[in-house]
Amino acid sequence: SWRRWSRSRAWTAGSTAAMSIAPPSSPRCEAAGAGGSSWAAPACRGGPWGYRSTGAAPPRFGVSAGTLICCETCHADRVLEGGEILFIKRLSNSLSLQWNLVCANDWKGPLSTSLFFVGVLLGSFISGQLSDKFGRKNVLFATLAMQTGFSFIQVFSTSWEMFSVLFVLVGMGQISNYVAAFVLGTEILGKSIRVLFCTLGVCIFYAFGYMLLPLFAFFIRDWRMLLLALTLPGLLCIPLWWVIPESPRWLISQGRFQEAEDIIRKAAKTNGITAPDVILDPSELQDVNSQKQQTYTILDLMKTRNILTITIMSVLLWMIISVGYFGLSLDTPNLHGDVYVNCFLSAVIEVPAYIISWLLLRNLPRRYSMAAALFLGGCVLLFIQLVPSHIRALSILLVMLGKFGITSAFSMVYVYTAELYPTVVRNMGVGASSMASRLGSILSPYFVYLGAYDRFLPYILMGSLTVLSGILTLFLPESYGMPLPDTIDQMLLVKGLEYRPPSSSTRDSKEEEENPEIFKSTAF
């Protein structure tokens, strides 16, 4: 149907323009790219692939009002007898135009996106185990090199198949370094700084990068040059090897106590604090040392009923949130207006979402904060179907509010999940949850494509699932004001629905236990 084309416009947006008239026998299916659901309506007699342009057509297309654009199966005479179609001049060297990802091949564009998320899924599966075995820092920089290297090779792709295979490897590297960096920051920082890092520190810069993407794409129309421009900044991470330390918590869990103590003393010196003579409690070290020979695998996430319940709920929660987040992001080109502006607005709305999530994490219980964000995001998506079709601005506003709520929840779920698992399997737990999230991201393009049958169906499904995930969140244990568990035995002490705000004295003692002065700076 004609919506099928409009929902793949993101793959070719801004890359073509109508320039001249071609005979009806010419296979110019790309002509439909001059139209779009935001300014044209289906009008071709004989097939759903016709568009009659309106006065609202973007000037860069050069299409006058009333021009009929028809295309169905790459042969115009099957659609409009004796008619004419528009010949398209390339304004850029896009992937779609270079490898003819239109008409019978239009399925390849969305598949490439799904293959990237397949790589992210595979990376989520192995990154946790690699990081728990070889260390957070080593895996972080190894996968950074992997992402940057394969992205650079991708610039020289000679076929769609080569590009897609490399996209899988890029996805594996991308999520692996993201999870390793997130867990490293979670373990090396004190509680107050940790929340700041996990929300504003990580997510705000992610949003800034998201905002730069449509800006780069607007000015760099050649896909190879665009990819190169997005790849080279990875080289700036090389000097960080000499700045970022290994996680002391991971070193302790591996029985490497002296290395952990050296890092802590270096932090104390950097912060101008005199470290105590005894930093690590010998009794706790003995407990950790008794477990250090044990090898932990993904099966340990199902070892006890407590951890198994948390793992199942986390997997479902991450998957649903991912469907909503990536579904709304991929649906941005289908909104009314300029695709670049809409993409930019979709990124901008994430900034206040991250700020609000940070404030909620600092002052309110985790599960109630997450549930509120999910209820907001899900309910506004369900309301979209009630908006009259001519009030497009209100529909866009509700979509952005839905993106705001789901983005806030996405930011909080990283912190929440990391706090629920003990140190010995924390990276594995976050990695498994992230793996479930990637299953959601793989499915998200197909949620968007359901709009070909009913334009409200994607919002109804995503909204309903998001509300259900908000209810699910209420059954998770509370971690607000609690120290991070280090061992599986400590995990057994975690209660379910019970939440007791710690008293000031208890909270101060826990803050002192987990957050000594030497950890109160990010200047490692």
GUZA-214996 format. One record per residue (C-alpha): x, y negated, z negated. Coordinates in steps of 0.2 Angstrom, whole numbers, plus 5000, padded with zeros to 4 digits. Layout:
ROLO     x     y     z
ROLO     X     Y     Z
...
END
This chain:
ROLO     x     y     z
ROLO  5000  5000  5000
ROLO  5005  4982  5001
ROLO  5009  4981  4983
ROLO  5022  4995  4985
ROLO  5032  4982  4995
ROLO  5029  4968  4982
ROLO  5035  4979  4968
ROLO  5052  4982  4977
ROLO  5055  4963  4981
ROLO  5068  4962  4967
ROLO  5079  4973  4978
ROLO  5079  4960  4993
ROLO  5073  4944  4985
ROLO  5080  4929  4993
ROLO  5090  4938  5006
ROLO  5079  4936  5022
ROLO  5070  4922  5031
ROLO  5058  4922  5045
ROLO  5066  4914  5060
ROLO  5058  4919  5077
ROLO  5045  4929  5085
ROLO  5049  4947  5091
ROLO  5039  4958  5102
ROLO  5027  4970  5093
ROLO  5037  4985  5098
ROLO  5052  4980  5089
ROLO  5055  4990  5073
ROLO  5056  4975  5061
ROLO  5049  4981  5045
ROLO  5059  4969  5035
ROLO  5047  4955  5041
ROLO  5036  4959  5026
ROLO  5050  4952  5016
ROLO  5045  4935  5021
ROLO  5029  4938  5012
ROLO  5026  4942  4994
ROLO  5012  4944  4982
ROLO  5016  4927  4974
ROLO  5011  4917  4989
ROLO  5003  4928  5002
ROLO  4988  4939  5003
ROLO  4985  4955  5013
ROLO  4976  4951  5029
ROLO  4982  4963  5043
ROLO  4968  4972  5051
ROLO  4972  4990  5053
ROLO  4983  4992  5038
ROLO  4987  4986  5021
ROLO  5005  4979  5026
ROLO  4999  4963  5033
ROLO  5002  4946  5026
ROLO  4995  4929  5031
ROLO  5006  4915  5024
ROLO  4998  4901  5014
ROLO  5004  4883  5011
ROLO  5012  4889  4995
ROLO  5026  4898  5005
ROLO  5043  4894  4999
ROLO  5051  4882  5011
ROLO  5067  4892  5013
ROLO  5057  4905  5023
ROLO  5052  4893  5036
ROLO  5035  4901  5038
ROLO  5020  4890  5043
ROLO  5003  4892  5036
ROLO  4992  4904  5045
ROLO  5007  4915  5052
ROLO  5002  4933  5053
ROLO  5015  4945  5047
ROLO  5012  4963  5050
ROLO  5021  4979  5047
ROLO  5017  4997  5042
ROLO  5028  5011  5048
ROLO  5041  5000  5057
ROLO  5031  4999  5073
ROLO  5020  4984  5074
ROLO  5009  4991  5088
ROLO  5002  5004  5076
ROLO  4995  4990  5065
ROLO  4990  4975  5077
ROLO  4987  4978  5095
ROLO  4995  4965  5106
ROLO  5001  4955  5090
ROLO  5018  4948  5085
ROLO  5029  4950  5070
ROLO  5042  4939  5063
ROLO  5060  4943  5066
ROLO  5071  4941  5051
ROLO  5088  4932  5050
ROLO  5099  4938  5036
ROLO  5104  4924  5023
ROLO  5115  4936  5014
ROLO  5123  4953  5015
ROLO  5111  4962  5003
ROLO  5111  4981  4999
ROLO  5094  4983  5006
ROLO  5098  4975  5023
ROLO  5116  4983  5024
ROLO  5109  5001  5021
ROLO  5092  4998  5028
ROLO  5083  5002  5011
ROLO  5066  4997  5018
ROLO  5051  5006  5026
ROLO  5054  5025  5025
ROLO  5070  5022  5014
ROLO  5062  5010  5002
ROLO  5062  5023  4988
ROLO  5081  5022  4988
ROLO  5082  5005  4979
ROLO  5072  5010  4964
ROLO  5081  5027  4963
ROLO  5098  5018  4962
ROLO  5091  5009  4947
ROLO  5085  5025  4939
ROLO  5102  5033  4943
ROLO  5111  5019  4933
ROLO  5100  5023  4918
ROLO  5104  5042  4921
ROLO  5122  5037  4918
ROLO  5117  5027  4903
ROLO  5108  5042  4897
ROLO  5123  5054  4899
ROLO  5134  5041  4891
ROLO  5122  5039  4876
ROLO  5123  5058  4874
ROLO  5142  5059  4873
ROLO  5147  5043  4866
ROLO  5141  5046  4849
ROLO  5151  5063  4847
ROLO  5167  5055  4856
ROLO  5166  5040  4844
ROLO  5164  5051  4829
ROLO  5178  5062  4834
ROLO  5191  5050  4841
ROLO  5187  5034  4833
ROLO  5176  5019  4837
ROLO  5190  5008  4843
ROLO  5198  5021  4855
ROLO  5181  5025  4863
ROLO  5176  5007  4864
ROLO  5191  5002  4875
ROLO  5192  5018  4885
ROLO  5174  5016  4891
ROLO  5177  4997  4894
ROLO  5190  5002  4906
ROLO  5179  5015  4913
ROLO  5165  5003  4916
ROLO  5176  4989  4924
ROLO  5186  5002  4935
ROLO  5171  5010  4943
ROLO  5162  4994  4945
ROLO  5177  4987  4955
ROLO  5177  5003  4965
ROLO  5159  5001  4968
ROLO  5163  4984  4977
ROLO  5171  4995  4991
ROLO  5156  5007  4993
ROLO  5154  5013  5011
ROLO  5137  5020  5009
ROLO  5121  5020  4998
ROLO  5126  5038  4991
ROLO  5143  5032  4986
ROLO  5136  5016  4978
ROLO  5123  5027  4968
ROLO  5136  5040  4962
ROLO  5147  5026  4956
ROLO  5132  5018  4948
ROLO  5130  5033  4937
ROLO  5148  5032  4931
ROLO  5146  5013  4927
ROLO  5131  5017  4917
ROLO  5140  5030  4907
ROLO  5154  5018  4903
ROLO  5142  5003  4899
ROLO  5132  5011  4886
ROLO  5146  5020  4878
ROLO  5156  5004  4874
ROLO  5140  4996  4869
ROLO  5136  5009  4856
ROLO  5154  5010  4850
ROLO  5156  4992  4848
ROLO  5139  4990  4839
ROLO  5143  5004  4826
ROLO  5161  4997  4824
ROLO  5154  4980  4819
ROLO  5141  4988  4808
ROLO  5154  4998  4798
ROLO  5168  4985  4797
ROLO  5157  4970  4792
ROLO  5149  4967  4775
ROLO  5130  4967  4774
ROLO  5126  4948  4777
ROLO  5139  4947  4791
ROLO  5133  4964  4798
ROLO  5115  4958  4801
ROLO  5122  4942  4809
ROLO  5133  4952  4821
ROLO  5120  4965  4825
ROLO  5107  4951  4830
ROLO  5114  4935  4835
ROLO  5132  4941  4837
ROLO  5128  4954  4850
ROLO  5111  4950  4857
ROLO  5113  4931  4859
ROLO  5128  4934  4871
ROLO  5118  4948  4880
ROLO  5105  4935  4883
ROLO  5117  4922  4889
ROLO  5124  4935  4901
ROLO  5106  4939  4907
ROLO  5103  4921  4910
ROLO  5119  4920  4921
ROLO  5114  4934  4932
ROLO  5100  4925  4942
ROLO  5112  4910  4943
ROLO  5126  4920  4950
ROLO  5114  4929  4962
ROLO  5106  4913  4968
ROLO  5123  4906  4973
ROLO  5132  4922  4978
ROLO  5121  4930  4991
ROLO  5134  4944  4997
ROLO  5131  4959  4986
ROLO  5150  4964  4986
ROLO  5156  4947  4980
ROLO  5142  4946  4967
ROLO  5147  4963  4960
ROLO  5165  4958  4960
ROLO  5161  4941  4951
ROLO  5152  4951  4938
ROLO  5166  4964  4936
ROLO  5181  4954  4934
ROLO  5177  4947  4917
ROLO  5180  4964  4910
ROLO  5198  4961  4911
ROLO  5196  4948  4897
ROLO  5193  4962  4885
ROLO  5211  4968  4886
ROLO  5219  4957  4873
ROLO  5206  4962  4860
ROLO  5215  4978  4858
ROLO  5227  4969  4847
ROLO  5213  4960  4837
ROLO  5200  4973  4833
ROLO  5204  4986  4820
ROLO  5198  5003  4818
ROLO  5183  5006  4806
ROLO  5189  5009  4788
ROLO  5173  5019  4785
ROLO  5177  5031  4799
ROLO  5195  5032  4794
ROLO  5190  5037  4776
ROLO  5177  5050  4783
ROLO  5192  5057  4792
ROLO  5203  5058  4777
ROLO  5215  5044  4783
ROLO  5214  5034  4767
ROLO  5230  5025  4769
ROLO  5226  5018  4786
ROLO  5209  5012  4779
ROLO  5217  5004  4764
ROLO  5230  4995  4775
ROLO  5216  4988  4786
ROLO  5207  4982  4770
ROLO  5222  4974  4763
ROLO  5226  4965  4780
ROLO  5208  4958  4779
ROLO  5211  4952  4762
ROLO  5227  4943  4766
ROLO  5219  4935  4782
ROLO  5205  4929  4771
ROLO  5216  4922  4758
ROLO  5210  4934  4744
ROLO  5221  4945  4732
ROLO  5216  4963  4735
ROLO  5214  4973  4719
ROLO  5227  4986  4715
ROLO  5214  5000  4717
ROLO  5203  4997  4732
ROLO  5196  5015  4736
ROLO  5188  5024  4721
ROLO  5198  5041  4719
ROLO  5182  5050  4714
ROLO  5173  5045  4730
ROLO  5188  5049  4740
ROLO  5188  5066  4732
ROLO  5170  5069  4738
ROLO  5174  5063  4755
ROLO  5190  5073  4756
ROLO  5180  5089  4752
ROLO  5170  5086  4767
ROLO  5183  5079  4779
ROLO  5187  5097  4786
ROLO  5169  5099  4791
ROLO  5165  5096  4810
ROLO  5149  5087  4813
ROLO  5139  5089  4829
ROLO  5122  5084  4836
ROLO  5114  5099  4826
ROLO  5118  5090  4810
ROLO  5104  5077  4814
ROLO  5092  5092  4812
ROLO  5101  5100  4797
ROLO  5089  5093  4783
ROLO  5071  5089  4784
ROLO  5075  5071  4779
ROLO  5087  5068  4793
ROLO  5076  5078  4806
ROLO  5061  5067  4802
ROLO  5071  5051  4804
ROLO  5079  5058  4820
ROLO  5062  5062  4828
ROLO  5054  5046  4823
ROLO  5069  5036  4829
ROLO  5069  5045  4846
ROLO  5051  5041  4849
ROLO  5053  5023  4843
ROLO  5068  5019  4854
ROLO  5060  5028  4869
ROLO  5044  5017  4868
ROLO  5053  5001  4865
ROLO  5064  5004  4880
ROLO  5049  5007  4891
ROLO  5042  4991  4886
ROLO  5058  4981  4887
ROLO  5064  4987  4904
ROLO  5047  4988  4911
ROLO  5043  4970  4908
ROLO  5061  4965  4914
ROLO  5059  4975  4930
ROLO  5041  4968  4933
ROLO  5048  4950  4933
ROLO  5049  4948  4952
ROLO  5031  4952  4953
ROLO  5025  4937  4943
ROLO  5019  4922  4952
ROLO  5033  4909  4956
ROLO  5051  4910  4961
ROLO  5060  4926  4957
ROLO  5076  4918  4951
ROLO  5066  4906  4939
ROLO  5056  4920  4932
ROLO  5071  4931  4929
ROLO  5079  4916  4920
ROLO  5064  4913  4910
ROLO  5063  4931  4905
ROLO  5081  4930  4899
ROLO  5078  4913  4890
ROLO  5063  4920  4880
ROLO  5076  4933  4872
ROLO  5085  4919  4863
ROLO  5071  4914  4851
ROLO  5067  4933  4849
ROLO  5084  4937  4843
ROLO  5085  4922  4831
ROLO  5068  4927  4824
ROLO  5073  4945  4822
ROLO  5089  4939  4813
ROLO  5079  4929  4801
ROLO  5067  4943  4798
ROLO  5081  4955  4794
ROLO  5089  4943  4782
ROLO  5073  4940  4771
ROLO  5060  4954  4774
ROLO  5059  4973  4774
ROLO  5065  4981  4790
ROLO  5050  4992  4794
ROLO  5037  4978  4791
ROLO  5047  4966  4802
ROLO  5048  4978  4816
ROLO  5030  4983  4815
ROLO  5025  4965  4816
ROLO  5035  4962  4831
ROLO  5029  4978  4840
ROLO  5011  4974  4836
ROLO  5013  4956  4843
ROLO  5021  4963  4859
ROLO  5008  4977  4862
ROLO  4993  4966  4858
ROLO  4997  4952  4870
ROLO  5000  4965  4884
ROLO  4983  4972  4881
ROLO  4975  4955  4882
ROLO  4982  4952  4900
ROLO  4968  4961  4908
ROLO  4956  4949  4901
ROLO  4964  4934  4909
ROLO  4955  4927  4925
ROLO  4965  4930  4941
ROLO  4966  4911  4945
ROLO  4974  4907  4928
ROLO  4991  4913  4933
ROLO  5001  4903  4920
ROLO  4992  4911  4906
ROLO  4996  4928  4912
ROLO  5014  4923  4913
ROLO  5014  4916  4896
ROLO  5007  4932  4889
ROLO  5020  4943  4898
ROLO  5033  4932  4890
ROLO  5026  4934  4873
ROLO  5025  4952  4875
ROLO  5044  4952  4880
ROLO  5047  4941  4865
ROLO  5039  4954  4853
ROLO  5047  4969  4861
ROLO  5064  4961  4862
ROLO  5063  4956  4844
ROLO  5059  4974  4840
ROLO  5074  4980  4851
ROLO  5086  4969  4842
ROLO  5080  4976  4825
ROLO  5079  4994  4829
ROLO  5098  4995  4831
ROLO  5101  4988  4814
ROLO  5087  4998  4806
ROLO  5093  5015  4814
ROLO  5112  5012  4810
ROLO  5107  5009  4791
ROLO  5097  5025  4790
ROLO  5110  5037  4795
ROLO  5126  5042  4784
ROLO  5143  5037  4790
ROLO  5148  5054  4795
ROLO  5134  5055  4808
ROLO  5130  5037  4810
ROLO  5137  5035  4828
ROLO  5129  5051  4833
ROLO  5112  5046  4826
ROLO  5113  5029  4835
ROLO  5119  5038  4851
ROLO  5105  5051  4851
ROLO  5092  5037  4848
ROLO  5100  5027  4862
ROLO  5099  5042  4873
ROLO  5081  5043  4870
ROLO  5080  5025  4874
ROLO  5088  5028  4891
ROLO  5074  5041  4895
ROLO  5062  5027  4893
ROLO  5073  5016  4904
ROLO  5073  5029  4918
ROLO  5054  5030  4917
ROLO  5051  5011  4916
ROLO  5052  5008  4935
ROLO  5038  5020  4938
ROLO  5027  5011  4925
ROLO  5030  4996  4935
ROLO  5025  5005  4951
ROLO  5009  5010  4944
ROLO  5003  4992  4947
ROLO  5001  4998  4965
ROLO  4985  5007  4960
ROLO  4980  4994  4947
ROLO  4989  4978  4943
ROLO  4984  4979  4924
ROLO  4988  4998  4922
ROLO  5007  4995  4918
ROLO  5002  4982  4904
ROLO  4989  4993  4897
ROLO  5000  5008  4896
ROLO  5015  4998  4889
ROLO  5004  4988  4877
ROLO  4996  5004  4870
ROLO  5012  5013  4867
ROLO  5020  4998  4859
ROLO  5006  4997  4847
ROLO  5007  5015  4843
ROLO  5026  5013  4840
ROLO  5022  4999  4827
ROLO  5011  5011  4818
ROLO  5025  5024  4818
ROLO  5038  5012  4811
ROLO  5027  5011  4795
ROLO  5032  5029  4791
ROLO  5051  5026  4791
ROLO  5061  5024  4775
ROLO  5065  5007  4770
ROLO  5084  5002  4770
ROLO  5083  4983  4765
ROLO  5094  4979  4750
ROLO  5101  4997  4750
ROLO  5119  5002  4752
ROLO  5124  5012  4768
ROLO  5125  5030  4765
ROLO  5141  5038  4768
ROLO  5138  5057  4767
ROLO  5123  5069  4771
ROLO  5121  5072  4752
ROLO  5118  5054  4750
ROLO  5105  5054  4764
ROLO  5095  5067  4754
ROLO  5091  5053  4741
ROLO  5082  5042  4754
ROLO  5064  5041  4750
ROLO  5050  5040  4763
ROLO  5037  5027  4762
ROLO  5042  5020  4745
ROLO  5050  5003  4745
ROLO  5055  4995  4728
ROLO  5063  4978  4730
ROLO  5079  4978  4720
ROLO  5081  4967  4705
ROLO  5093  4953  4706
ROLO  5106  4962  4695
ROLO  5104  4978  4704
ROLO  5105  4969  4721
ROLO  5120  4959  4716
ROLO  5129  4975  4710
ROLO  5125  4983  4727
ROLO  5131  4968  4736
ROLO  5147  4968  4727
ROLO  5149  4987  4729
ROLO  5146  4986  4748
ROLO  5152  4969  4752
ROLO  5168  4964  4743
ROLO  5175  4947  4746
ROLO  5188  4954  4758
ROLO  5174  4959  4770
ROLO  5165  4942  4770
ROLO  5174  4936  4786
ROLO  5174  4941  4804
ROLO  5192  4935  4806
ROLO  5199  4953  4807
END
